[in-house]
Amino acid sequence: MILSGKKILLGVTGSVAIYKAVELIRLLRERGAVIQVVMTKAAKEFIQPLLFEAISGTSLPDATTSSDSGIRHIDLSRWADITLIAPLSANTLTKLAIGLADNELTEICLAFQGRLYLAPAMNRYMWEHPATQANINTLRDRGAYILGPGYGCQACGDTGYGCLLEPSEIIQHLEKIQDTSQALLGYRVIVTAGPTVEPIDPVRFISNRSSGKMGYAIASAALAAGADVLLISGPTALTPPVGVRYLSIETAADLLNITMQHIAECDLFISVAAIADYSVAVPAIQKIKKNEHSLELMLVRNPDILSCVSALEKKPFIVGFAAETENLIQNAKKKLIEKKMDLIVANLVGDCIGFSQEENAFTVILPSMETIAFPKAAKRQLAQQLIELIATISLDPHGHTQEASLQNGDSPIPSDLHQKAPSA
């Protein structure tokens, strides 16, 4: 079992969902994990520590507990392979985001050298509040895995997102992440991101609404999965993720040149950039003056970078994106076939998702024409899920897929691991 022998420090905070932590401990122990529970003061007002001691088989640390170094929270942070907080209250979430260490659990988290697993539980309006979302994004940026929250009826009578995931769902996420967390170790990945800018004259240009957020999130997720990542980006207001190699471009021609210079050393090519289809045939050397009532520009087709990469004799595994306003699946399947890609990510733009937004939703289409829907979520979360999916498809060291399995229509991942969108 993936979790067998893992030392898991389970943080429990004050939430009405605390009862689920008891079942979570039972399931973790069934899988061979060793559990150490740390409760906040608020958690102890819901459930007495004795219950967790009985279920986990270990004593909870307190003022009388001895430790090897005499600094208990440091010893526990070093002991744990995994630090999981479930349920995570809005209060403790905020403390983690700002680095406040005012109790043993937050002290442990501040000293822990691994990535935190956080399962939030709170009222829907508390979860949706901009302050909470800003704190969640801060923690994601630092590498924390956010598990949930789920959608459902809450103790206060509201219905919406904010429910603690079921213990079995938390286990599934833990096992999946543990199984794929370094799945791209040793792989060389190129991610293209952002818009291209095609000059009309020294002042004006043709571009699009791409912010680069999705591409940058994917580059960060690939880096976290162990890959050596080269990010090639058009102009954006974003800071490249720490640890990736970064090259900037402006035009589609620039992007083609840079890509082809580095493609031979690439195992996985993820084309997220919003590349202009056309550019001005002959950009003006000087600023065009508004002397006429109308202006005609001669546009020419830009090079098709995906087609150039897929035409290589030794090509990498190719992932493309299709941003559409209509006929999403039909158009994306056509692009998948025409560009000879290994996988395509199709997303509708508009309605507060897609370009320039913090959230997105997309459908992945495999060579078998199987579709896998990823409901609306933060782009960071979707990027992580997409990288996990690519890893599950099993690239070999030369970037080839398990083609026979995919062409036979076998799904690369169990369908029940995908979050289902709530019905209206």
C-alpha positions as CSV (number, residue, x, y, z in Angstrom):
1,M,0.0,0.0,0.0
2,I,1.2,3.5,-0.8
3,L,0.7,4.8,2.7
4,S,2.1,1.8,4.5
5,G,4.8,2.8,6.9
6,K,4.2,6.5,6.4
7,K,4.4,8.6,9.5
8,I,1.5,11.0,9.3
9,L,1.0,13.9,11.7
10,L,-2.7,14.7,11.7
11,G,-3.6,18.2,12.8
12,V,-7.2,18.6,14.1
13,T,-8.7,22.0,14.5
14,G,-11.9,23.4,15.9
15,S,-14.7,22.5,13.5
16,V,-18.1,20.7,13.7
17,A,-16.6,18.4,11.0
18,I,-14.1,17.0,13.6
19,Y,-16.1,13.8,13.9
20,K,-14.8,12.8,10.4
21,A,-11.2,12.8,11.7
22,V,-12.0,9.7,13.8
23,E,-12.9,7.7,10.7
24,L,-10.0,9.2,8.8
25,I,-7.6,7.9,11.4
26,R,-9.2,4.4,11.2
27,L,-8.8,4.3,7.4
28,L,-5.2,5.6,7.6
29,R,-4.2,2.9,10.1
30,E,-5.9,0.2,7.9
31,R,-3.5,1.2,5.2
32,G,-0.5,0.8,7.5
33,A,0.2,4.4,8.3
34,V,1.5,5.5,11.7
35,I,-0.5,8.4,13.1
36,Q,0.3,11.1,15.6
37,V,-2.6,13.5,16.3
38,V,-2.0,17.1,17.4
39,M,-5.1,19.0,18.5
40,T,-5.7,22.7,18.9
41,K,-7.3,24.1,22.0
42,A,-10.5,24.7,20.0
43,A,-10.6,21.1,18.8
44,K,-10.4,19.8,22.4
45,E,-13.6,21.7,23.1
46,F,-15.4,19.5,20.5
47,I,-13.8,16.1,21.4
48,Q,-11.7,14.9,24.3
49,P,-8.1,13.9,23.4
50,L,-8.7,10.4,24.9
51,L,-10.8,9.4,21.9
52,F,-8.0,10.2,19.4
53,E,-5.5,8.5,21.6
54,A,-7.6,5.3,21.6
55,I,-8.2,5.4,17.8
56,S,-4.7,6.4,16.8
57,G,-2.9,4.1,19.3
58,T,-0.5,7.0,20.3
59,S,-0.6,9.5,23.1
60,L,-1.2,13.1,22.2
61,P,1.7,15.5,23.0
62,D,1.2,17.8,26.0
63,A,3.3,19.8,28.4
64,T,4.5,16.6,30.1
65,T,5.5,14.8,26.9
66,S,9.3,14.3,26.5
67,S,11.2,14.6,23.2
68,D,14.6,13.8,21.9
69,S,15.8,17.4,21.7
70,G,13.6,18.8,24.3
71,I,11.9,20.9,21.6
72,R,8.8,18.9,20.9
73,H,7.4,20.7,17.9
74,I,10.7,20.5,16.1
75,D,11.0,16.8,16.8
76,L,7.5,16.2,15.5
77,S,8.1,18.2,12.4
78,R,11.2,16.1,11.7
79,W,9.4,12.8,12.5
80,A,6.5,13.3,10.1
81,D,6.6,12.1,6.4
82,I,3.2,13.8,5.8
83,T,1.6,16.7,7.7
84,L,-2.2,16.7,7.2
85,I,-4.7,19.0,8.8
86,A,-8.3,17.8,8.7
87,P,-10.5,19.6,9.5
88,L,-8.7,22.9,8.8
89,S,-10.7,25.8,10.3
90,A,-10.7,29.3,8.8
91,N,-8.8,30.5,11.8
92,T,-5.9,28.0,11.5
93,L,-5.9,28.5,7.7
94,T,-5.2,32.2,8.3
95,K,-2.5,31.5,10.8
96,L,-0.7,29.2,8.3
97,A,-1.0,31.8,5.6
98,I,0.7,34.6,7.6
99,G,3.1,32.3,9.4
100,L,1.7,32.8,12.9
101,A,3.0,30.1,15.3
102,D,0.9,30.6,18.4
103,N,0.2,26.9,19.2
104,E,1.9,23.6,18.8
105,L,0.2,22.7,15.5
106,T,1.1,25.9,13.8
107,E,4.7,25.7,15.2
108,I,5.0,22.2,13.7
109,C,3.7,23.5,10.3
110,L,6.2,26.4,10.3
111,A,9.1,24.0,11.0
112,F,7.9,21.2,8.7
113,Q,10.1,20.9,5.6
114,G,7.6,19.0,3.4
115,R,4.4,20.0,1.7
116,L,1.3,20.5,3.8
117,Y,-1.9,18.6,3.0
118,L,-4.8,20.8,4.0
119,A,-8.5,19.8,4.1
120,P,-10.6,23.0,4.8
121,A,-14.0,22.9,6.6
122,M,-16.1,26.0,7.1
123,N,-19.3,27.8,6.2
124,R,-19.7,28.4,2.5
125,Y,-19.6,32.2,2.9
126,M,-16.5,32.0,5.0
127,W,-14.9,29.8,2.3
128,E,-15.9,32.2,-0.5
129,H,-14.7,35.3,1.3
130,P,-11.9,37.1,-0.6
131,A,-9.7,36.9,2.5
132,T,-10.0,33.1,2.7
133,Q,-9.4,32.7,-1.0
134,A,-6.3,35.0,-0.8
135,N,-5.0,32.8,2.1
136,I,-5.6,29.6,0.1
137,N,-3.8,31.0,-2.9
138,T,-0.9,32.0,-0.7
139,L,-0.6,28.5,0.7
140,R,-1.0,26.9,-2.8
141,D,1.8,29.2,-4.0
142,R,4.0,27.8,-1.2
143,G,3.3,24.3,-2.4
144,A,0.5,23.1,-0.1
145,Y,-2.0,20.6,-1.4
146,I,-5.6,21.8,-0.8
147,L,-8.0,18.9,-0.5
148,G,-11.5,20.1,-1.1
149,P,-13.6,21.5,0.3
150,G,-16.6,19.5,-0.8
151,Y,-20.0,20.6,-1.8
152,G,-23.1,19.8,0.3
153,C,-25.4,20.7,3.1
154,Q,-23.7,22.3,6.1
155,A,-24.4,22.3,9.8
156,C,-25.7,25.9,9.7
157,G,-28.3,24.9,7.0
158,D,-26.5,26.5,4.1
159,T,-25.6,24.5,1.0
160,G,-22.4,25.1,-1.0
161,Y,-18.7,24.6,-0.9
162,G,-17.0,24.4,2.5
163,C,-17.7,20.8,3.6
164,L,-14.8,18.7,4.8
165,L,-14.2,15.9,2.2
166,E,-15.3,12.5,3.3
167,P,-12.4,10.5,4.9
168,S,-12.3,8.1,1.9
169,E,-11.9,11.0,-0.5
170,I,-9.0,12.4,1.6
171,I,-7.4,9.0,1.5
172,Q,-7.8,8.8,-2.3
173,H,-6.2,12.2,-2.8
174,L,-3.3,11.3,-0.4
175,E,-2.6,8.1,-2.2
176,K,-2.8,9.6,-5.7
177,I,-0.5,12.5,-4.8
178,Q,2.0,10.2,-3.0
179,D,2.0,8.0,-6.1
180,T,2.6,10.8,-8.6
181,S,4.2,13.6,-6.5
182,Q,7.6,13.0,-8.2
183,A,6.3,11.2,-11.3
184,L,8.0,13.6,-13.7
185,L,11.4,13.3,-12.0
186,G,14.1,13.4,-14.6
187,Y,11.8,14.6,-17.4
188,R,12.5,17.7,-19.4
189,V,9.4,19.8,-19.9
190,I,8.8,22.9,-22.1
191,V,5.7,25.0,-21.2
192,T,4.7,27.9,-23.4
193,A,2.5,30.6,-21.9
194,G,1.0,34.0,-22.3
195,P,0.1,35.9,-25.5
196,T,2.1,36.7,-28.5
197,V,2.4,40.3,-29.6
198,E,2.4,41.1,-33.4
199,P,3.5,44.6,-34.2
200,I,1.5,46.9,-36.5
201,D,4.0,49.8,-36.0
202,P,6.4,50.8,-33.2
203,V,3.4,51.7,-31.0
204,R,0.5,49.4,-31.9
205,F,0.2,45.6,-32.0
206,I,-2.2,42.7,-32.4
207,S,-2.5,40.5,-29.3
208,N,-5.1,38.7,-27.2
209,R,-6.5,38.5,-23.7
210,S,-4.2,35.7,-22.3
211,S,-2.8,36.5,-18.9
212,G,-0.4,33.6,-18.8
213,K,-1.8,32.4,-15.4
214,M,-2.7,28.9,-16.6
215,G,0.6,28.3,-18.3
216,Y,2.6,29.6,-15.3
217,A,0.5,27.4,-13.0
218,I,1.3,24.3,-15.2
219,A,5.0,25.1,-15.2
220,S,4.9,25.4,-11.4
221,A,3.0,22.1,-11.1
222,A,5.5,20.3,-13.4
223,L,8.4,21.6,-11.4
224,A,6.7,20.3,-8.2
225,A,6.4,16.9,-9.9
226,G,10.2,16.8,-10.3
227,A,10.6,17.9,-13.9
228,D,13.3,20.2,-15.3
229,V,11.0,23.0,-16.7
230,L,11.7,25.5,-19.4
231,L,9.0,28.2,-19.5
232,I,8.8,30.2,-22.7
233,S,6.4,33.1,-22.2
234,G,5.0,36.0,-24.1
235,P,4.5,39.4,-22.3
236,T,2.7,39.0,-19.0
237,A,2.5,40.7,-15.6
238,L,3.5,37.5,-13.8
239,T,6.7,36.5,-12.1
240,P,8.1,33.2,-13.3
241,P,8.0,30.4,-10.7
242,V,11.2,30.0,-8.7
243,G,13.2,27.1,-10.0
244,V,12.1,27.1,-13.7
245,R,14.3,28.2,-16.6
246,Y,12.7,31.2,-18.3
247,L,12.9,32.7,-21.8
248,S,10.7,35.6,-23.0
249,I,9.4,36.1,-26.5
250,E,7.0,38.5,-28.2
251,T,6.0,37.3,-31.6
252,A,4.8,33.9,-32.8
253,A,8.0,33.7,-35.0
254,D,10.1,34.3,-31.8
255,L,8.2,31.5,-30.1
256,L,8.8,29.1,-33.0
257,N,12.5,29.9,-33.1
258,I,13.0,29.5,-29.3
259,T,10.9,26.3,-29.2
260,M,12.7,24.6,-32.0
261,Q,16.1,25.5,-30.5
262,H,15.2,23.6,-27.3
263,I,12.8,20.9,-28.5
264,A,15.4,18.2,-29.0
265,E,16.1,18.2,-25.3
266,C,12.4,18.0,-24.4
267,D,10.4,14.9,-23.3
268,L,7.1,16.7,-22.7
269,F,5.9,19.8,-24.6
270,I,2.9,21.6,-23.2
271,S,1.6,24.4,-25.5
272,V,-0.5,26.7,-23.4
273,A,0.5,30.0,-25.1
274,A,-2.3,31.9,-26.9
275,I,-0.5,32.3,-30.2
276,A,-1.8,34.8,-32.7
277,D,-2.9,33.1,-35.9
278,Y,-2.0,36.1,-38.1
279,S,0.6,38.9,-38.1
280,V,1.0,42.1,-40.2
281,A,2.8,41.3,-43.4
282,V,5.0,44.4,-43.3
283,P,4.9,46.3,-40.0
284,A,5.3,50.1,-40.4
285,I,8.7,51.5,-39.5
286,Q,7.1,54.7,-38.1
287,K,3.9,55.3,-36.2
288,I,0.9,55.2,-38.6
289,K,-0.9,58.6,-38.5
290,K,-4.7,58.7,-38.6
291,N,-5.0,60.6,-41.9
292,E,-7.6,58.4,-43.5
293,H,-11.2,57.4,-42.4
294,S,-10.2,53.7,-42.7
295,L,-7.1,51.6,-42.6
296,E,-6.4,48.3,-44.2
297,L,-3.8,45.9,-42.9
298,M,-2.4,42.9,-44.9
299,L,-2.3,39.9,-42.5
300,V,-0.4,36.7,-43.1
301,R,-0.7,33.3,-41.4
302,N,1.7,32.7,-38.5
303,P,3.7,29.5,-38.3
304,D,1.8,26.6,-36.7
305,I,4.1,25.7,-33.8
306,L,2.3,22.5,-32.7
307,S,2.3,21.2,-36.3
308,C,6.1,21.9,-36.5
309,V,6.7,20.0,-33.2
310,S,4.5,17.1,-34.1
311,A,6.2,16.7,-37.5
312,L,9.6,16.0,-35.9
313,E,11.0,12.5,-36.4
314,K,11.7,12.3,-32.7
315,K,8.9,14.2,-31.1
316,P,8.1,14.7,-27.4
317,F,4.8,13.9,-25.8
318,I,2.6,16.8,-27.0
319,V,-0.1,18.5,-25.0
320,G,-2.1,21.3,-26.6
321,F,-4.8,23.7,-25.5
322,A,-7.9,24.8,-27.4
323,A,-9.7,27.9,-26.2
324,E,-13.1,28.1,-27.9
325,T,-16.3,30.1,-27.7
326,E,-18.5,27.4,-29.3
327,N,-18.5,23.8,-30.4
328,L,-15.9,23.1,-27.8
329,I,-15.5,19.3,-28.0
330,Q,-16.0,19.1,-31.7
331,N,-13.4,21.8,-32.5
332,A,-10.9,20.4,-29.9
333,K,-11.1,16.9,-31.3
334,K,-10.5,18.2,-34.8
335,K,-7.4,20.1,-33.6
336,L,-6.2,17.0,-31.7
337,I,-6.2,14.9,-34.9
338,E,-4.9,17.6,-37.3
339,K,-2.0,18.6,-35.1
340,K,-1.2,15.0,-34.1
341,M,-1.1,15.7,-30.4
342,D,-1.1,13.1,-27.6
343,L,-3.6,15.0,-25.5
344,I,-5.6,18.2,-25.8
345,V,-7.1,20.5,-23.1
346,A,-10.3,22.2,-24.3
347,N,-11.8,25.2,-22.4
348,L,-14.6,27.7,-23.1
349,V,-13.7,31.3,-22.6
350,G,-16.0,33.8,-21.1
351,D,-18.5,33.8,-18.2
352,C,-15.8,34.6,-15.6
353,I,-13.5,31.7,-16.6
354,G,-10.5,31.4,-18.9
355,F,-8.5,34.5,-20.0
356,S,-7.3,36.8,-17.2
357,Q,-9.4,34.9,-14.5
358,E,-8.2,33.1,-11.4
359,E,-10.4,30.1,-12.2
360,N,-10.9,27.9,-15.2
361,A,-12.7,24.7,-16.2
362,F,-11.7,22.4,-19.0
363,T,-12.1,19.0,-20.7
364,V,-9.2,16.7,-21.5
365,I,-9.5,14.7,-24.7
366,L,-7.3,11.6,-25.2
367,P,-6.3,10.0,-28.5
368,S,-9.0,7.4,-28.0
369,M,-11.5,10.4,-28.0
370,E,-12.3,9.7,-24.4
371,T,-13.2,13.0,-22.6
372,I,-12.4,13.8,-18.9
373,A,-14.1,16.8,-17.4
374,F,-12.4,19.0,-14.8
375,P,-15.0,21.3,-13.1
376,K,-14.4,25.0,-12.4
377,A,-11.6,25.5,-9.9
378,A,-8.5,27.6,-9.3
379,K,-6.0,27.4,-12.1
380,R,-3.3,26.3,-9.6
381,Q,-5.5,23.3,-8.6
382,L,-6.3,22.4,-12.2
383,A,-2.7,22.6,-13.2
384,Q,-1.8,20.2,-10.5
385,Q,-4.5,17.8,-11.6
386,L,-3.5,18.0,-15.2
387,I,0.1,17.2,-14.4
388,E,-1.1,14.3,-12.3
389,L,-3.1,13.0,-15.3
390,I,-0.2,13.4,-17.7
391,A,2.0,11.5,-15.2
392,T,-0.6,8.7,-14.9
393,I,-0.7,8.3,-18.6
394,S,2.9,7.0,-18.1
395,L,5.5,8.8,-20.1
396,D,8.6,6.7,-20.7
397,P,12.0,8.4,-20.5
398,H,11.6,9.3,-24.2
399,G,8.2,10.9,-23.9
400,H,6.1,8.1,-25.4
401,T,2.7,7.2,-24.1
402,Q,1.1,3.8,-23.5
403,E,-0.4,4.2,-27.0
404,A,-2.0,0.7,-27.2
405,S,-3.9,1.3,-24.0
406,L,-5.1,4.7,-25.0
407,Q,-6.1,3.7,-28.5
408,N,-8.1,0.8,-27.1
409,G,-10.2,3.4,-25.1
410,D,-8.8,2.5,-21.7
411,S,-9.1,5.3,-19.2
412,P,-5.7,6.3,-17.7
413,I,-7.3,7.1,-14.3
414,P,-10.3,5.9,-12.4
415,S,-13.2,8.1,-13.2
416,D,-14.3,8.3,-9.5
417,L,-11.1,10.3,-8.7
418,H,-12.5,13.4,-10.5
419,Q,-14.5,15.9,-8.7
420,K,-18.1,16.0,-9.8
421,A,-19.8,19.3,-10.5
422,P,-22.9,19.8,-8.3
423,S,-26.2,19.6,-10.1
424,A,-28.2,22.8,-10.3
